[in-house]
Amino acid sequence: MAVEKKFISEGVRKARVEKYLTKELKRAGFGGMDIARTPLGTQVTIFAEKPGIVIGKGGKLVHQLTQDLAQNYGVESPQIEVQQVQNPSFNAQIMAERLANALERGWYFRKAGSSIMRRVMDSGALGCEVVIAGKLTGARARTQKFTEGYIKHCGEPSNTIVEKGYAIAIKKLGVIGVQVKIVPADAKMPDHFAVIEQVKKHPVPKTTVTVIGDVDTEEPALPDDNISDEV
């Protein structure tokens, strides 16, 4: 197999696995995944808001997920590890799923979008962007965007710094797509710099040594014990 075809097949497999996990772990607050090859097999790390639901009673659910990844998706010797998301407000995938659930429950799209964006910004994020597209109010599809703070849209920072999440809401008029982009609070921007003031070093004063004269450093002789005292 050529190198190009290998990269394409691995990308397609990763997309299929992520779609499968998003559907199966919707109740657990699925927050993304990471796949890495190891000498023992394939390490699949699942980030979830509720790890207990991913593991299941007695590890039943995680065992079923391992079998499905190996048999249906061709993942070689999968080893699943579940990690809890410490701050769900900084996870774009979890926020996108919450926004989609709010739209399915009947929330007005403006209220739902602004509420999610406000929650992210109140948590200390540097920037947030929410895009809702679909048949929002009528038969004609439209796109609504909510933006606040600092967001990168191009270049390497848009791929390495910006967290992206996508979800869909199924309604009577049709499917509504939801996309959330978040710049976390600890993100280091490439165009941000700080000026460090140089500390002025004071010169060390020179010490001068003045020689006064020869100093006799010899110790005085001790009296001889054999000599008797004079009478």
CORTALIN-V673323 format. One record per run of one state. SS is the DSSP state (H for helix, E for strand, L for the rest). FROM is the first residue (numbers start at 1). LEN is the number of residues. If there is no record, write none. Layout:
ss-><SS	SS>
from-><FROM	FROM>
len-><LEN	LEN>
This chain:
ss-><L	H	L	E	L	E	L	H	L	H	L	E	L	H	L	H	L	H	L	E	L	E	L	H	L	E	L	E	L>
from-><1	3	25	30	39	41	49	51	56	57	72	78	85	88	91	92	105	109	123	127	135	142	150	157	161	162	171	175	184>
len-><2	22	5	9	2	8	2	5	1	15	6	7	3	3	1	13	4	14	4	8	7	8	7	4	1	9	4	9	48>
